[in-house]
Amino acid sequence: MKQGKRQRSGKDPEVEEALNKWFKPVLDKGVRISGVILRSKAEEFAVRLGKPGFVATEGWLYRWKARHQIKAKRIHGEKSSADFEGAEFWVSTVLPQLLLEYTPENI
């Protein structure tokens, strides 16, 4: 009898679940999401969930994508030249988080 591989969860399943719940609707809207954005959101969810020591490394992101069967897609042609929704999302969500890490005199 052949046994399949067992599904492993990450070390912080609550963070992974929160990221996955956020990710699916955004992806369904057609917004392209970079690894930087995914890592930033994961760390944001970790803080909200009371896990301040959580760090979303490249390795963590790679394994999270593998567990959820998420593949990177390259878009070519006209569609790839102007990603207004992605830019708007970055400016409204990621940029404010990045700016919190710096004092005004360092901006």
Protein Blocks (a to p, Z undefined) as FASTA:
>chain_A
ZZdddddddfblmlmmmmmmmmmmmmmnopacdfklmmmmmmmmmmmnopakbccdfklm
mmmmmmnopacdddehjllmpcfklmmmmmmmmmmmmmmmpcfklZZ
